[in-house]
Amino acid sequence: MKEKVVSGIRPTGFLHLGNYFGAVKSFIEMQNSYDCMFFIADWHSLTTRPKPEDIQKSARVILAEYLACGIDPDKAPIYIQSDVKETLELYLYLNMNTYIGELGRVTTFKEKARKQPDNVNAGLFTYPTLMAADILQHRAKKVPVGKDQEQNMEMARKCAARFNRIYGVEFFPEPENFYFNAQALKVPGLDGSGKMGKSEGNCIYLHDDDKTITKKVMKAVTDNGPQSANSEKPEVIENLFTFLKIASTQDTYDYFNEKWNDCSIRYGDLKKQIATDLCAVVAPIREKIQEYMGNAELLDKIAREGADRARESASATLQEVRSIIGFRK
């Protein structure tokens, strides 16, 4: 039997190259080896007060992007979090066994509270237990995570272990962090620092057209160029070479690397090459996104079927949980 894997993404914008190379390509590989479920975490997005008209639209866009990237809903159901009401019941039970002190120590809560001081809501505070419910309702063994979610995963393991201990059962597995393989690249931002991210405004999105991609790349941060042969590349230039690794051929990478080493590199030429090659990567995905977005009936069908399969899994778990706690199934 394949191990169960669950992962979600909040519909707070479009997918970008960092999402694609950092996670989604790994999801595509995982769907062939694991019993995967992928969901669009629209309840989680409420902590930032999205506009009502944007919630359904954003979820549909993420669904279209997942499909366009290559996730096969026949292998790995894709569902919208709010279509699986069982999640909220388990969320309630887990909150009853989770302590205020430990939730208050979660780093992501502190960071979010600092960024949105006028909206430090209870949902933000109990975000880790909703995430735990997303995972434990399917009794998942593994969860793909980045560094920023490690503490939330520790909370999910605490929720599982505490439930088992309180009720004297071995019901919930303690889910393991699933780290992406070496092919999951950390994609840098175009501003010369850190990784590509929505909040930093340094992204190339999968829906961007060729003109937009080229304009963004040509504005990427550089320096004054190498001052001596075979010198070490500073971060802003190493970032550009990472884009070559992602999108270009090895010959192309070697050509510009040699130009760097002999101090003859021209950043304008480098950026033009990167833009051309990134456009070639994004174009087929963008075309598929547009195709899926033009077929609302198909998207609704895939989301509905994904929710049916997710509810079947979650309902089976909740029946057992109710019985364990002492409620009727």
N, C-alpha and C positions, 0 to 999 in steps of 0.2 A: 504494500500500500504506500502511495506517495505521501510525503509529509505535507501538512497543510501550511500554506504561506498566505498571509494577508498584508496588504499595503494600501494606503490611501493618499490622496492629494487634495488639498483644499482648492476650491474653484475661485481663487482670488486673482486670476489673470490668465494669460496665455502661457503655454509651455514654451520654454526657450531652449537654446542649445545645451545649457547646463543640465536641465532636466533630461533632455534626450540622451546625451552621452553619459550622464552621471547615474541615471536610474532606469529610464524607460528601455534602453537597449538591454539592460540586464533583466528587466521584466520579461522581455521577449524570449530570452534564453531560458529563464526560469519556468515559463509556462509549459515547456516541454519536459521538464524534469520533476516538477512539484505540482501539488494540487493547489493551484493559486486562485485567489480572489482579489480583485482590485476594485476599490470603491472611490467615489468622489465625495469628499467630506464636507457637504454643504452645511451640516449643523455646526461643525467646527468654525466655519467662516463667520457665524453670527457674532463671535466675540469682537469683530471689527465693524459691526453694524453695516453690512452691505445694503444697497438699495433693493427693495423687494423685486423690482423688475429685472435686476441683474442676476438674482440667484439661479433661476431656471436657465437663463441664457448662458451663464458661465458654466454651469454643469454640462450643458449640451456641447459647448465648445470643447471642454476637456475630454468628453467622451469621443467626439469626432477626432481629436488629436491623438488620443490613445489608439484608436482604430487605424488612423493614418500611419502611425509609427510602426504598426505591425502586431499589436496585441490581438489575439484571436479569441473572440468571446465564446467560441465553442470549446476552447481549451481552458480559458481563464475568464470566468464571468466578470463583467464590469457592472457595478450597480451604484446607484445614488444612495448615499447614507440615509437620507430622510425617508426612503421607501421601505426601510427595514425598521419598523416600530419596536421590534423586540430589543433593539439596542438600548432604547431609553429605559426599559424595565431593568435590564442588567446594570445599566449606569446607576440607577437608584440603589440597587442592592450593594454595589461596590462602594458607593458614597457612604453607606451606613457603616462600613467597616474601614473607612479611610480617615486619618486624623488631620485636623487643621494644621498642626505644626509641620507635618511632613509635606503637605501641599504647599505651605508657605515657603518652604526651603527650595522649591523647584526653581532652577535658574531661569528657565524660559518664562515662567510667570513673572519673576522680578524684572526681566528685560522688557516684556510686553507692558507691564504696569508702568515702567519708566517712560516708554514710548507713547502710551496713551493714558496719561494721568487722569483725564476726565472720564475715562470709561474702564475703570478697574472693576469688572463685573464678576459675579459668581461663576458664570460659565468659563471665564478665563481662569479663575482659581481652580476649578475642578476639571480643567481640560485633560489632565492626565488620566482621570478615571473614565472619562468618555472615550479616550483613546484605548484604555484598557478594555472597555466594553466592546469596542470595535474588534479587538483582537480575540478576546476570550469567548465571545459568543460563538466563534467558529472553532474554538479550542485549537487555535493555531500553534504550531511548533516553532515557526520562524517568522521574523518580521524584518523586511529590508529597512535599514535605518541609515541616517547620516549622523554625524557627531552631535548635532544639535538636538537629536531625539533620544540620545542614550539615557538621560536621566528619566525621561518619560517612560522608557522601556523598563527601567529599574522599578518604577512605580507599578507598571503592569505586572511584573513578577511578584512584587509585594502583594498586590491585590489577589493574585492567584494563590500564593502561598498562605496568605491570611485566611482566605475563604476555606481552603482545605483544612487549615489548623482549627479554625473556630468550629467547623462542623464535623471534624474527624473523618474526612474523606480524602481520597486522592483523585479528585475529579478534574480540576483544571491543570493542564501542563504549564510550566513556567516558560514562557516564550523566549526564545533565544534571539539575540541580535544577528541579523543576516547581513554581512558586509559584502558589498559588491566586489566582483572579481577585478583583476588588474585591467580589464578592458573598460571599466567604468572610470572615465577620465574626469578629473577636476577641471572644469572649463573656466578659464579666467574671465573677468569682466573686461570691457573695452576701455575702462577708465584707468587701467594700469595697476590696479591693486585688488587683492582678494579674488573671490570667485564671482561668477556671473549670478546675479540675483535681481528679482523684481524690485525690491525696495531700494536697491542702489541705482536703478535706472541705467544699468550698463549691459543690457541684454540684446541678443539677436533672437527674435521670436520665430517660431516655426511658421507663422502666418506672414512674416515680412516678405515683401516683394524684392526683386533683384535691386531696384533702385534704392530702396530703404537700407538693405543690407550693405550695399556699396558705400552709401553715405555714412553709415555708422562706422564701418571699418576704416574709412579714410580719415575719420576724426579720432581714431585710437591714439592713445598717448604714446609718445616715443621719447628719445633723448637726443643728445648731440652726435651720437654715433660712436663707434669704437675708436679709442685713442691709441691702441697698440694692437699688434697682431696677436691672434689667438687668446684674446682677453675673455674674461668671464662675462656673460651677458647679465645685465641688471634685470630686475624683475619685470619691468615694463616691456623689455625686449624678449625676455624668455616667454612672456605671455603670448606675444605674437607668433613665436615659433611653436608654441603649443597649438595654435590654430592651424599651423602648417601640418603638424602631426595628425590633427583631427581630420582635415579635409583634403590634403594634398598628397601627391605621390612621394615616395621616398627620394626619387631623383630631384624633385622640386625642393624638398627639405634640404637635401645635401647641397644643392646649388646655392641657396641663400645662406646656408651655414658657412660655406666656403667664402662667400662674399663678406660675411661678418668677419671671418678669421683673417682675411687679407685686407680688411678695412676699406673695401670698395662698395659696401652695401649701400643701396639707395632705398630709403624707407618707403618712398612713393611707389617704387616698383614692387616692393615686398607687400605693401597693403593692397595694391591692385590684384596681385596674384592670390592673396588670401580671400579677397572679396569674390573673385571669379570662382574659386574652388568652393567657398561656403555657399554661394548661390547654387552651385551644382548639387550640393548636399541637400539644401532646403527645398529646392524647386519641386521635386517629386512628392515630398511630404506635403508641401503647401497645396499642391493640386489635389491630393487625396483628401485633405481637410476640407477644401472647398466642395469637393464631390459629396462627402458625407454631410456637410452642413446643408447642402441642397436637398437632402433626403430626410426630412424630419420624421417621416413615418418609420424608416428603418432605424433611426436613432432611438425613437421611443420603444420600438420592438426589442432592441438589444438591451436597453435599460430595464424594461419590464421583465424580460427573461432572466437577466442577471439578478434582479431583485427577487424573483421567484426562487431561484436557486439559493440565494443568500438567506432568505426567510426560512426556507426548509432547513438549512443548517442551523440558523439561530434558534428556530422554534424547538428543535430537538434538544438543544442545550438548555433553553429556558424551562422546558418541561422538567428536566432533571434538577435544575437549580431550585425551582419552586418546591419540588418534593424534598430535596435536601434541607431547605430552610424550614419547611413545615407547612407550606401552603399547598392548596390543591393544584394538581397539574393542569 
